[in-house]
Amino acid sequence: IGPTQSNEEAACPCTIFFDYDALANSSSTALDTVNTFYAAISQPNSSWPVRRPATRDGECGCDDPDFRPVWLAPIDMCDYYARQPPEVQALLLPPDPGAQAVYERACLG
């Protein structure tokens, strides 16, 4: 097994791919939601059970062998958040109004 390269350190083929124009045209908030989600799971103290992928020997993966690729549905992420105690919820969302707005749109709206 070769060394792992974080997506934060260099360009990585494992990032989420999407049609920028289609997403931007679908909703005025879609791109903000993607950026906020990436910011939330990238926090040093993140308690989300997901990680950004890393590249190892040119292949996408994760340092944790228990992690698998996943299709993320907003309802599942909202349910995960709702089931956590307040002290864990505080670690899940960045402390900024944008993150709170995404949560309210996705989970309360």
Buried (B, 14 or more C-beta within 10 A) or exposed (E): EEEEBBBEEEEBEBEEEEEEEEEEEEEEBBBBBBEBBEBBBBBEEBBBEBBBBBBBEEEBBBEEEEEEEEEEEEEEBBEBBEEEEEEEBEBBBBEEEBBEBBBEBBBEE
